[in-house]
Amino acid sequence: MRSKLFTMALLLLVASQNLLAVTPLVTTDWLVNNLQQPNLRLIDLQPKSGYKLTHITGAVHSDYSQWRQRDQHGINNMIPSVATLEKLIGGLGIDNQTYVVLIPFGRSAGDIASATRVYWTLKAVGHDKVSILDGGLIGYAEYQDNPLETTINRPKAKIFKAHLQDDYLVSTTQVKAAIDSKTQLFDTRSVAEFSGKRGKPGRSGTIPTSANLPFNQLIKQGGGYFKKPDQLKNIFVQHQVSLEGEQFIYCQSGHRASLSWFVAHELLGNSQAKLYDGSMLEWTANPSLPVK
């Protein structure tokens, strides 16, 4: 009897240690093995209509649009205020000790970017216990035995206290200074947007000195899985994007750029890679700032 109790205690300890070993990406196998762990919160980021049809057992739905708001200067899709985020995150049943796993739909790079954007936001308010499910819901559902449900889960609100990380926020002034410095500017939009063939009339193009690597090249074609680190490094090198050193990453509104930031900062280990939240929406709104 004592031996059995010892074995059970050991298994619980191992499971707890596995849960605490937070990594940027988790696999479907990991998630299935940890669904019953206490203090684990799954956040489903697919459209609500899809969530009602099916989702991973225990997952709570979150509307992606709530994670991005108009700021005091009228720029859309910016990080919300600290007070707004504390209410949003706490309302999802997340406190400062909760381990969050984000579940994108997994159909394309665009919806994976919803998860990387929320991931960046959580990091920006000091919550490091967060991962993304590689492959998303589609990858998870490929295995028929993996538990799914239709129940609408409504979590009990918790208190979340934000600790804003200033290093995660990049100003237009910093980006402007980077044009004449060694800080790399990294445009993650399409080649057509980068070259000015597509975009706002009179303000199309890119920020001078920027390198271009479209964000969707970092995801395996036709799905929601990230490419392997060696492949990602090669793609960065081929597009003359630095693997280290200070780097400001942007797109049109900070959505696509969050995926490229996730790859650079979290998967390839460049701790100096930063997301320019305002991106081209904020940049082109100021006629005094140059566009190439």
N, C-alpha and C positions, 0 to 999 in steps of 0.2 A: 504493500500500500504506500509506504513511504517512498519507495522507488518510483512508483507511478506519479505521485505528486511532484517529485523532483523533476521527472521528465516533462510533465506538463508545464511546470514553472520555467524550465529551460526553453521549451518551445515558445512560450509567450514572450520570453526575454529576447529570443532571436527574432521573432516577428516584430517586436517593438523596435529593435535595433535596425531592422530592414526598413521600417517605415521612416525612421529618423534620418536615414541615409538619403537625403534629398538630392536628386539629380535633375537637370533641366528637362530631360525627356524620360518618360517611363514607357514600358512596353505593355502590350495587352496582357501578356502572361503575368507581369508584375501586378497589374491592376486586379486581375481576377484573384490572385493569391492574397491581395490585401483589402478587398472590398469590405471585409468585416472589421477592419481595424478601427479602434475608437479614434475620434477626433480627426477623421478623414472626411473632407468635403469635396464632392465631385461637382463641378460647375459646367453645365451643358450650354454651349454657345450657339447651337443651331437655331434657326427661326422657331418661334413658339409653336407654330403649326406642326413642325416636324417633331418637336419635343412631345407634343400630345399624342403623336402616333407611336413613337417608341424612343426609349433612351436607356442608358445604362442604369441598372438597378441602384436606387438611392440617389441618383443625380438630381440636382436642383437647377432649374432653368434661370438664366440671366440674359436680359436683353442687352445685346452689345452696344446699342445706341446710348445706353445710360452711362457707358464708360468714356464717352467723348461728348463735350459740350461747347457751346459758344462762349468765348472768354469776354472779359470786360472791354476788349478792343473790337469786338464784333467778328473775331476769327472763329470759324466753325471747327469742330472736331478736335478741340484741345483737351488736355487733361483737366478734369473737373477740380473744383476746390477741395481742400482737405476735408472740410466739413461734409461736403456732398459725398466724398468717397468713404468717409467713416460710416455714414448712414447706409450707403449702398452695400459696402462690404459686410458690415455687421448684420444688415438685413438678410443676407444670404446664409446666416448662421456661422459666420466666420469671426473668430477672435484672433488675438495675436499668437495663440498656440496651435491654431488649426493648420493642418497640412492640406493645401488646396491642389487638386489636380484638375486642369482645364481640359475640356472635351470639345474640340472643334468638330464640325461635321466630317471633314476629311475628304472632300470632293476635289479641292483645288488649292493652289497657293493662296488665293484670295480669302478663303474661309479659314485656312490655317493662320493667316495673319490676324484674324480676330483673336485667336488665342495668344499669339505673341504680343499683341498690343495690350491685352489684359494682363499678361505676365509682366510686361514692362511697367505697367501702372502699379501693380502690386509691389514690385521691387522698388519703385520710386517712392512709395509710402512706407518702405521699411519692412515689408513682409517677404522674407526669404524662403519660407516654407511653401514653395509652389513649383509645380511641374506641369508639363504638357503631355497628353497622351499621343505618342507618335502614331500616325495613321488615323487618328480621330475615331469617331463613331463608326464610320464605314469599315475601317480596318478591324475594329473590335468585333463588329457584327459578322465579319466573314467566317468566324468560328461559331457554328450553330449552338454549341453548348454554353457559350458565354451568356450570363444572365442579363436579360433585358426586361423592361416593364413599360406599362402605360400609365401607372399611377402618377398623379401630379403631386410631387413632394413639396411641402411648404415648411421650411425650416423655422425653428424658433430663433428670433433675433438674438444676437449676442453683441457685446461691446467690443468694438475694434478701435484701437488708438493708433492713429497714423504718426509716423516719424519721417517727415519728408526728407528725402535724400537729395540735397541740392546738386550733387554731382550728376544726377540723372537728367537734369533740366538744362537745356542749351538755349541761349538767347540769340536773337537776330544779330546783336552786336558782336557776339562771339563768332558767329558764322561769317560775318563781314570781315572780321580781323583775320579769319583763316585763309581768305583769298591771297593775302600777302605773306602768309606764314607757312610753316611746314606741316600744319594740320591738314590732313586730307579731307576733302569733301567727296562724299560718296552718294551719287544719285541712283536710286533703285528703281526708277520708273522705266517705261519702255524706251526703246531706241527712238521711236517716233517723237515721244515727248521730250526726250533729252536733246534731240537735234532741232527741235522747234517746228517740226512738221505737223505736230498736233499740240493744241493747247490754247490758252487765252490769247486772242488777237492783240498784237502789240506787246505782249509780255510772255510770249512762248519761248521755250529754250531752257537753259539750265543756269545754275550759278557758276560763274567763271572758275576755272581750274578743276572742276569736278571730274571724277572718273565715273563711268557708267557700267552698272551690272544689274540688269533686270531681275527683280526679286524672285520671279517664278522659276528661274534657272536653278534655284537652290533646293527645289522640291522635286522628287521623282515624278516624271511625267504621268499625268492621268490619275493622280492620287494625293494622299495627304502625308506621305512619309518624307522625312528629310533625307537628303543624300548623305553618304558616309563622309566622315571628316576629311579623309584623303581626297575625295572627289571635290569637296567644298574648297579645300585649300588650292587645288589645281584651278578651279574656276576663278577664284579670287586672283590668282597670279596671272591667268590668261587675260583678265580684264584690268590688269594694273591696279588692283585694289589691295592696299596694304594689309598684312596679317598682324601687324603690331603698330603701336604708336597712336597718338591722339587722332581721332577720326570722327567726323560729324556725318551722320547718315540721315538722308531725307528722301521724301517722295513728293506727292502732291499734298497729302494731309496727315502724314505720320502713320498711316495704316500699313501700307506695303513695306515701308522702311522699318517697321517694328520686326518684321520677319528677318530682314537682313541684319538688323542689330542683334537679334537673338542668335543668329548664326555666328556673327563676328565675336560678340561678347561672351555668349554662354557656351557655344559648341566649339569655337576655335580659340577661346581664351584670351581675347584682346580686351583687357579690363579698361582700356582707354577709349573704346568705341562708345559713342554716345548718339542717342536718337534726338534729332532736331524736330521737336513736336510740331512746331508751326509749319515746317516744310515750305513748299512753294506757295501754298495759300497765303501764309503770312508774308513771305518774301516778296511776292509780286504785288501785294497790296500797297507796298511802299514804293512809289515811283522813283525815289532817289537811289534805290538799290539796283545794282547792275544785273542784267540778264544777258547771257551769251547765246 
